[in-house]
Amino acid sequence: MLQVAELNQYYGGSHILRGLSFDVKSGEITCLLGRNGVGKSTLLRCLMGLLPAKSGEIRWQGKAINALKPHQRVQAGIAYVPQGREIFPRLTVEENLLMGLARFAGSEAKKVPEEIYQLFPVLRDMKARRGGDLSGGQQQQLAIGRALACRPQLLILDEPTEGIQPSVIKEIGAVIRQLAQRGDMAILLVEQFYDFAAELADSYLVMSRGEIVQRGRGAAMEQDNVRRLVAI
């Protein structure tokens, strides 16, 4: 689904991403792990076109997308839930979800897909409440729901467990696994919380200083001593 080859990015004189190459496959959860400041969020911004890659190639479903703008990548089937969630605090839950749908279906979108409420029942219960009045965990569910409204084939999640209570982390994990098991979606999960990643990963990548220093199958993470590489 997604192929990244020799991707490089710089900030001033600093080489932030150093020749990254990896694939993300449909029906699988690929977990990207690494400590703070290794370039994970910069990579995601490059994948979404928010930051142009200096060199290298990003291919989506066999076609190079380096020249596509962010909204064109969304229309091509790539959805992104950024760190910090970035919901609209003054809009209701339902209006937030419709905003996600409008990016894909146009401004005439009037109905939230039922699947979103099935995945996150709390959003149905709170659809008339303003986004800013939700808890952090509920806002994260809303952000994921908004991304799913455009029916993506690739879902990119940046630190979805950050600042969230354990019970909601478990619920979000169950939804991520359910989405992957459908077989028609690829998921790229960027995470610092090792246990959450290890429970979900079909494959893993470890970043350090802008490079991928280790990769493998999710089932081998403990054996490969990945925890040591990402521990703070």
LINVEN-V982510 format. One record per residue. N is the residue number from 1. RES is the residue in one small letter. PHI is phi in whole degrees, 0 to 359 (999 if undefined). BURIAL is # if it has 9 or more other ideal C-beta (glycine too) atoms within 8 Angstrom, else .. Layout:
# LINVEN-V982510
((N,RES,PHI,BURIAL) (N,RES,PHI,BURIAL))
This chain:
# LINVEN-V982510
((1,m,999,#) (2,l,244,#) (3,q,232,.) (4,v,244,#) (5,a,228,#) (6,e,51,#) (7,l,279,#) (8,n,232,#) (9,q,213,#) (10,y,232,#) (11,y,240,.) (12,g,60,.) (13,g,267,.) (14,s,268,.) (15,h,272,.) (16,i,276,#) (17,l,247,#) (18,r,242,#) (19,g,63,#) (20,l,286,#) (21,s,221,.) (22,f,192,#) (23,d,239,.) (24,v,236,#) (25,k,255,#) (26,s,297,#) (27,g,80,#) (28,e,235,#) (29,i,255,#) (30,t,258,#) (31,c,258,#) (32,l,254,#) (33,l,245,#) (34,g,166,#) (35,r,289,.) (36,n,301,.) (37,g,83,.) (38,v,270,#) (39,g,111,#) (40,k,298,#) (41,s,292,#) (42,t,299,#) (43,l,301,#) (44,l,296,#) (45,r,296,#) (46,c,292,#) (47,l,299,#) (48,m,271,#) (49,g,81,#) (50,l,286,.) (51,l,221,.) (52,p,290,.) (53,a,291,#) (54,k,288,.) (55,s,202,.) (56,g,99,#) (57,e,227,#) (58,i,245,#) (59,r,244,#) (60,w,235,#) (61,q,52,.) (62,g,88,.) (63,k,243,.) (64,a,293,.) (65,i,239,#) (66,n,307,.) (67,a,274,.) (68,l,283,.) (69,k,281,.) (70,p,308,.) (71,h,293,.) (72,q,289,#) (73,r,290,#) (74,v,297,#) (75,q,296,.) (76,a,281,#) (77,g,113,#) (78,i,250,#) (79,a,242,#) (80,y,226,#) (81,v,250,#) (82,p,286,.) (83,q,298,.) (84,g,94,.) (85,r,74,#) (86,e,54,.) (87,i,282,#) (88,f,265,.) (89,p,295,.) (90,r,270,.) (91,l,271,#) (92,t,289,#) (93,v,304,#) (94,e,297,#) (95,e,295,#) (96,n,300,#) (97,l,294,#) (98,l,293,#) (99,m,297,#) (100,g,297,#) (101,l,291,#) (102,a,297,#) (103,r,299,#) (104,f,261,#) (105,a,260,.) (106,g,96,.) (107,s,290,.) (108,e,277,.) (109,a,300,#) (110,k,234,.) (111,k,225,.) (112,v,286,#) (113,p,304,#) (114,e,301,.) (115,e,303,.) (116,i,298,#) (117,y,288,#) (118,q,290,.) (119,l,289,#) (120,f,231,#) (121,p,304,.) (122,v,297,.) (123,l,290,#) (124,r,293,.) (125,d,297,.) (126,m,245,#) (127,k,295,#) (128,a,267,.) (129,r,273,#) (130,r,289,#) (131,g,303,#) (132,g,291,.) (133,d,269,.) (134,l,279,#) (135,s,290,.) (136,g,302,#) (137,g,294,#) (138,q,293,#) (139,q,295,#) (140,q,294,#) (141,q,298,#) (142,l,296,#) (143,a,297,#) (144,i,292,#) (145,g,301,#) (146,r,298,#) (147,a,294,#) (148,l,287,#) (149,a,299,#) (150,c,270,#) (151,r,51,.) (152,p,287,#) (153,q,257,#) (154,l,226,#) (155,l,247,#) (156,i,252,#) (157,l,240,#) (158,d,254,#) (159,e,53,#) (160,p,292,#) (161,t,266,#) (162,e,298,.) (163,g,69,.) (164,i,244,#) (165,q,293,.) (166,p,305,.) (167,s,296,.) (168,v,284,#) (169,i,303,#) (170,k,297,.) (171,e,296,#) (172,i,295,#) (173,g,300,#) (174,a,296,.) (175,v,292,#) (176,i,300,#) (177,r,296,#) (178,q,299,#) (179,l,297,#) (180,a,294,#) (181,q,292,.) (182,r,295,.) (183,g,89,.) (184,d,248,.) (185,m,224,#) (186,a,261,#) (187,i,231,#) (188,l,249,#) (189,l,249,#) (190,v,264,#) (191,e,209,#) (192,q,258,#) (193,f,283,.) (194,y,302,#) (195,d,298,.) (196,f,296,#) (197,a,296,#) (198,a,296,#) (199,e,288,.) (200,l,257,#) (201,a,294,#) (202,d,274,#) (203,s,217,#) (204,y,224,#) (205,l,227,#) (206,v,243,#) (207,m,256,#) (208,s,210,#) (209,r,50,.) (210,g,81,#) (211,e,236,#) (212,i,273,#) (213,v,260,.) (214,q,201,#) (215,r,209,.) (216,g,174,#) (217,r,276,.) (218,g,302,#) (219,a,296,.) (220,a,258,.) (221,m,299,#) (222,e,293,.) (223,q,298,.) (224,d,278,.) (225,n,61,.) (226,v,295,#) (227,r,305,#) (228,r,297,.) (229,l,286,#) (230,v,248,#) (231,a,296,.) (232,i,288,.))
